[in-house]
Amino acid sequence: MAWLVLIVSGLLESVWAVALSRSGGFTRLLPVLIFVGALALSMIGLGYALRTIPVGTGYAVWVGIGAAGTATAGMLVLGESTSLLRLLSLFLIVAGVVGLKVFH
């Protein structure tokens, strides 16, 4: 259960990062509310998961999922570059996250 919560929390990290970018420096209410809610839920979930998952592994997986999810959202939704090197770098992040889970 802790791993599922950690994965959802990592995805929520992507949500709050994208909402933050859309908030216009905290001037647009809806993105700010999404940011605050996703941030709180993400942190609560991370805290829950770290009760049973070692902090080094849990935090690295959480950050990796958030980074990969945010980069993917940037490419698919926000029109950011999808160059081969960016995609390769994204693959390496995902491979690292999977490795941390497998070799836990």
Secondary structure, DSSP 8 states (H G I E B T S, - for coil): -HHHHHHHHHHHHHHHHHHHHHTTTTT-HHHHHHHHHHHHHHHHHHHHHTTTS-HHHHHHHHHHHHHHHHHHHHHHTS-----HHHHHHHHHHHHHHHHHHHT-
